[in-house]
């Protein structure tokens, strides 16, 4: 299924006709936009900006792709021996921290 914003990216190349600070503000919101964590007004503002700013649309598409790849990758389960080694190492670090705290305290 194609993403309408990605499709528009290939259809047009808009000039960057606004301040870079505008882009910085919108780029900060892209992560929240991708996670559906913005209210309707902010979503609309991000969409309008992406419709008029090809550089931000490219960055949006990259973020969307990275998010999808990470989501797919996170479905794998680590082997039991690796999980055990990680747990053991965490316990060792916790003991070191506790020991250091007692010596300093």
N, C-alpha and C positions, 0 to 999 in steps of 0.2 A: 504494500500500500504506500503510495507516495505522499509526501508531505507538501501541502500547497505552498508553504514558504520556500521550501527547497526548489520547487518547480519554478516559482517566480524568479529565483536567483539566476537560473539558467536562461530565462527569457529576457532579462534586461540588465543593463549595467548603468546604474544611476551615478551621477556625480555626487561627491561628498559635499553637499551644500549647506551644512550646518556646523556648529562649533564642535570641536573634539570633546569638550566637556559634556555636551549632550550625549555623545556616544559613551563616554565613561560612565555616566549615570545609568544609561540603559544597559550597558554590558554588565553592570553589577546586578541588575534585575533579571537578567536572562536565566540564571540558575533557578531563581524562584518561579519564573515564568514556566520553565520546563517542568518543575515539580508541582505546578498548579497551586502555588502558594500566594498568588497575588489576588487582590480584589478585582472586580470587573473593570473598574476605571483604570487601574494600573495595567491590566492585561491589554485593554484597548490601546493605551498609550504605547506599550511595547510593540504591539502589532503595527500600529501606524508608523512607528520609527523603523521597524524592520522592512516595511513596505517601501520606505523612501531612502534607506541607507544600505547599499549593497555591502560595504565592509562589515557592518554589524550583522547583516544576514549571513554572511560567510562564517562569522564567529559563532552565531547562533547554531548554524548547521553543524559546525565542528563540535560544539558542546553537546548537541543532541546525539551525535554519533558516538562521542566518548561515553556519554551516559548509557547508551544502549549496549556498547561493548562491555562496559563495567558490569552492567546488570546481568548480561549473559555469563560473564566470567564468574560472578559471585554464586552461581548455582552449583559449582563444583564443591565437593567436600574434600577437605584435606585428609590424607591417609592417617590412620590411627596412630602410627608411630610418630609422625610429625606433630600431631596434636599433643601427644604425651610429652614429647621433647619441649614443645613450646610451654606447656603448663609447668613442667619442671623448671624451666628457665625463669618463668614468671615468679614461681615460689622462691627460687634462689635470690632473685633481685629483691623480692619483698623482705626476705630475711636480712639481706644486706642493709636495706633501708632501715628496718626495725633496729638492727644492731647499731648502726651509725647513730640513730636517733637516741638510743639509750646511752651511748658513750658520750655524746655531745650534751645530753640533757641532764 
